[in-house]
Amino acid sequence: MLSVNSGNWMNTVLSGYSQMNQMKYLTSISSNKSVGAVGASRATSSSTLGTEDTKFLKEYSEKLSKLEAAADKVINGKADKMAAASEDRTVATVSGKLENKDDTYELLVTQTASGQVNRSNGYASEGELPALGGSLKLQTAKGTYNVSLSSAGAKTNHEALEKFAEKINSLNAGVTASVTKKDGKSYLSIEGEAGTGSGGFTASGSAAESLGLDKVETEGREAVFTLTKNGEETETFTSKTNTVEVDGITVNFKGTGSTKIKAGGSDSSAALDAMEDLVSAYNDVISFLEKNEDRGVGVLKQLKRMVTPPVSERSLEMIGMSVGSDGKLKINGDKFMAKMDENASFVKDLTKRIADNSKQDAQTGLNAPSASLVGSSSGSTGSANKNMFSSVAGGASFGNTDYFKMMSTYSRIGVHNMSNYYAVGMMMNSFI
């Protein structure tokens, strides 16, 4: 006895009609002068791509290509005998290559750079029904920012201060707000960016005065460090930031103390450097997509794809990695290195999986049609139907309609894909 799936049978029959009606449709519009040339319509559509869209598509491609390259570096990475390495990563991390494999640097960091810090009065962390708030005016190297702070909805003083910190950080004013606890009290701190002048800023307004944020607790300061090259040349330097260039090597200060920088980074340090580059490229793509999510449905799809971790969060935690609430990756270098020392083969296998999946995400994004990236952001079938027929319903000339787009839209949004050409063919019989 034959087993027949009625849905598939009907789809097969309609597919036959689809092919016939597609041919009939194309023949009809090519011979009907009132319809106009489809090729001309398509050319006009592509020529209307604006300068901003072109710039966006170029940057989109560059960032995803950078992510793809970073993933390849993890997949195919090997230790470079000329790569610089720091013996104590709690003092400094380094990247780049030494000019000579026998060069060594003794680094002593006596002070790291930091911006100005203003700290609020202390409030009982669990104090209920907080009545904190008011106006806050910040003047930083980036400009002047005004914001209103309210504790509405907060159950404790600590929650209220956390709301304030979140509001201040959303300004992107060149300062960072954070809340700390000590001896049962909570404090709100605002810190300027090291390197922006002295990291200085002023805080004023009713909220600043009532909270005590208008007073400077710590002035901004520069980093102070000493370098001795090959046991001979010793010099002391200052820097406004915690990142410096030394003979082509990038050195990032992490804390005070001493460390030795030499050639021949280990497999562990090479793997960490590659993963840090991958994390940076991955997060850079997410930030870029977030800023441009209203450009097209393709951007939203890529963003949704990227904020899903390349592997499970539990797997990430096993090698010192995590995922933020915004989908961005984080990596703890010390935990990563400790796991490498414990089980290097496991870490390499897992990082390769992370890189493989990240590369796949990048390639999927690079293969997305440009029309989906700079087109309508709605992406809804209802919108597609409306756009497809609006010009016809309004009495516009058929010559202004892109019929290939009409057919492809019908195909995409229908239940049986190509079988919808049957309906389109019947519709065209009434038009022509």
N, C-alpha and C positions, 0 to 999 in steps of 0.2 A: 504494500500500500504506500502510495506516495505521500510524503509529508510536505505540505505546502504552507509557507508563511505568507499570509495574505498581504501583510504590509510590504514585504519585499517584492511580491509579485506585482502589486500595483505600482511600486516605485520603478520596477523594470519597464513596465508598459509606458509609464509617463516619461521615463528617460528617453524612450524611442521618440515620443512626440516632442520631447525637449530638443533633440538634435534636429529634427525636421523643422520645427518652428524657429530655432535659432538661425538656420540657413535661410528660411523664408524671410525672417526679420531683417537680416543683414542685406539680402538681395533687394528687399523693398526699399529700405532707407537709402541705399546707394543709388537707386534709380529715381527716387523722388526728390526733385529739386527743392520742394518746400521744406524738406527736413534739413538739408544742408550737409556739409561735410563733417563727418565725425572726427576725422583727423584734425581739422581746424579747431574744433571745439576742444579737443584734448591739448592741442598746442597752446591755446589761449589759457587753459587751466594751469598748465605748468609755468607759463610765463608770468603769471600773477603772483608767484612766490616772492614775498617781500624780503627786504634786506635783513630785517630782524629774524625772520624765519630761517634764512640762509645761514646767518651767523649762529643761530641756535643749533641747527643741524650739524654744522661743522664742529661746534664745541661738544655736542652730544657724541659724535663719532670719536672725537679725540679722547674724551674721558672714558668711554667704554673700551677703546683700544688700549688705553693705559692700564685699565683693569685686566684686560686679557694678557697684556705683557707681564704684569705683576704676577698673575696666576702661573704663567709659564715659568717665571723665575723660581717659584716654589716647586713646581713639578720637576724641573730640570736642574735645579740649583745644586751647585757644588762649592765647597770651600775654596776661596781664592787665597793662594799663598801670599799675595801682596796686600790682602785686605787688612785694614787696621782693626785692632781689637782692644777693648779695655778690660783689665784684669778685675776691676771692681765696678760693676755696673750701678751700684748704689751711689757712687761718686760721679761717674760720667759714662755716657754711652757714646760710641763713635761710629762713623761710617766713612767710606772712601778708601783709597789706596795710598800706601806710603810710597814716597819717591824711591826709597832704597829699602830692600827687605831687612837690612841690618839696623835700620834706624829704630831708636827707642826714645820715648818721651816720659819723663817723670812729671806727673801733673799733681799739683797741690791746690785744692779749692778751699780758700779760707772764708769766702762769703759768696752766697748765690744772690743773683739779682731778684728784686721784688718790687712791686709797686706800693704806693701809699696804702695804708690800711686805716679805715675808720670803723670803730666797733661800738655797737649800741650799749645801753645800760643792760644789766642782767635782769631777767624776769623769771619768776617761778615757772618752770617748764610745764607743770601740770595745772597752773592757775586757770580757773574756768572763767567763762564769759569775758574774754578779753575785750577791752575797749580801746584798742590801739589803732593808729592810722593818722591820715591827714595828707597834706601835699608834700611832694618831694621834688626838688629841683637839683639836677646833677649837671655840673659843668666839667667836661672832660676834654681831652685832646681831640676827640671826635666831634664835639659840639655841645649844645645845650639840650637837655631832656627834662620834660616835666611829666610827672605821673602822680596819680592819686592812689594812695594805699588804704585799703579797707580790710578789717578783720572779720567782716561779715561771713558767717558760715563756719568760722574756726571755733573749735570747742575748747582749745587750750592756748596759752600764750605761745607755746612752741609751734603749734599749727599756724597761728597768725603770722609769726615771723617767717615761717617757711613760705607762706603765701606772698609775703612782701619780697622775699628773695627771688621767687619765681617771676614776679612782676618786674622787678629791676633787671633781671637777666634777659627778659624778653625785649628790652630796649636796645640791646646790642650797642651799648654806649661806651664800650671800652673798659668796663669794670665788671667784676664778678662778685656776686652776693652769695653768702653762704650762712648757714645757721649751725652753731656748735652748742654743746651742753657741757656744763662744768658745775659740780657740786649742787645739782638740782636746779640750776638756772640755765636759761637759754640766751644766747647772744646772736645778734645779726651783725655780720661783718661785710664791709664793702672794700674790695681790693682793686687798685688800679693795675693796668697791664704794665709789666716791666718792659722798658724799652720805649714807651710813649712819653718822651721827656723824662721826667722822674717818676712816671706812673702816677702823677699828681691829679687831683680833682677836688672839687668843692661840693658839699652837700648842704642844701638849705631848704627852708620851708617848714611848715608846722610839724610834719612827721619827723623831719631830721632833728628839730629842736627837742621835741617831746621824747624821742627815742635815744637821743644823745649821739646821733650819727653825724652831727655837724662838727664833731671834734676829731682831730687826727690822733690816732693811737701810735702809728708807726710811719715814719717818713719813708719815701721810696729810696731804694739804694741800688748801687751797681754791684755786679759780680767782681770779685777780686781773686785772681789765681796766679800761680807761678808755674812756669814750664822750664824743664831742664832737658835739653836735647843731647843724646849720646853721652851723658855724664859731663858735658862741657859747658854749653851755653845755657845760662840761667837768666830768665827775665820775668818780671812781675807785670801783669796787665790788669786792666779794668774793662768791663763790658756792661753796656746798658741792658743787655739781654743774657739769657743763659745758654745761648747758642753762639759758638765762635768757629771761625775757620783757621786751621793751623796747617800750613804747608799743604793745602788741598784736602785736608781731612776735616770733616764736620764733627765738632765736639759739643755734646749737650750735657750741661751740668745738672746733676740730679740731687746733689747734697754736698756737704763739706767733707773733706778728707783727702786722701791721696790714692792714686792709682797709676799703673804703668800702661802705656799705650805702645803696642808693638805689632809687627807684621805677623801674618799667619793665623788669621781668625779660625777658630775651631769649627767643626761641622755644626756644633750647637749654635754658635754665634752667627754663622752664615744662615742657618735655618731661621733664627729669630729675626735677623735683618730682613730676610725675604718675606716673612709673615707680617712684619710691621709695615713693609711697603704695600703688601696686599691689603691689609686692614685700612691703610690710609687711602688707597685707590678706591676700595669698596665704599668707604664712607663718603668720599668725595663725590662719587656717582649718586649716592642717595641724596646728599645735600643739593646737588644740581637738579635732580629730578623733582625734589620738593619745591624748589623755586620756580619750576616750569610745569607743574602738574596741570595747569589750566590750558596748556597749549593743545593737547590732543589726547584721545583715549589711549593711544599707544604709549604715551608717557606714563599715564596712570597704571597701565598694565605692567610696564617695566618696573615702576616703583613698587607695586604690589609684589612683584617677583623678587625684588631685591631686599625688601624688609622681612622676607621669610628667610631665616638663617640657612646657610649652605649645608649645615648638618644640625643635628639636634642640639639644644642648649646644654643638655647633660654631657654630650660629647665634647662640646667646646670647653666646658668647665674643667674637664679632665686634663687639659693642657694650658690652663690659665687664661682662657678666653671667656667672654660673656657677650650678651646682646643687650643693648639699652632699650628703653621704651620706644625710642624712635627707629629701632631696627638696625642701628649702627653697631659695628663690632668693636670690641675692646680687647686688649691683650695685656697681660701682666708679664713683663719680661722675666722677672725673678722666678715666678711659678713655672713659666714655660721652660726656662733653663734647668730648673730643678727636675722637671719631668723628663727632659732630654737626658740628663745624667742618670736618671732611674731606668728609663726604657726608651732609648732613642728610636728603635725600629717602630714602636707603636706610635710615637709622635710623628715620625716621617710618613707613616701610612695615613694617619688621620689628617695631617696638613695637606697631603696630596689629594685626599677626598674633598677637603674644603676648597682647594685650588681648582680642582676639576669642575666642581659645581659652580664656583664663581665664574670660571671661564665660560661655562655653558650659558650662564645668565648673560654674560657680556655678549656672546655670539648671538644669542636670541635677540637681544636688544639691537645689535648691529644689523640684523636681518629684517628688522621691522620696516614695513613700508613707510616712506617719508610722509605720505598723506595721512597716516594714522598719528604721526607725531606732531604735525602742525595743523591738523584738521579740527573738526568739532570735537569738543571734549565730552559731549554728552554720551556718545557711543550707544544711544538707545535705538532700538528698531523703530520706535514710534517717530523719533526725530528723523530717521533715515527715510521713512515713508513720506513724512511731511515735506522734506527737502526735495524728494524725488519728483513729486507731483505738483508742488506749489506753483511752478511757473506755468504748467499746463492748465491747472485749475484757474489761474488768474488770467488766462487768455493770452499768454506769451507765445511767441513764435516757437515752433518745434525746432527751428534752426539753432536756438540757444540752449537746447537740452543735450546733455552728454548721455547718449543712449547706452553706450558701453557701461557707464557708471550705473545707469538705471538697471541694466540686466544683472550686473554683478551684485548690486544691492539686493535685488530680488533673490539671487542665488544664495547670498550669505544669510539672509534673515529667514529663509523658508525652512520648513521641516525636512524636506527631502532634497535640499540643495538644487541640483540641476533640473529636477523635475518641475520646478516652478516656471521654467521656460514655456511649459505648456500653457499656463495661464497668461504669460506675457505674450505668447504668439497669438492667442485668441484676442487679447486686448489690442494688439497691433493691427489685426484685421479690421477693427472698427476705426482705427486712425487713418489707415492708408487705403 
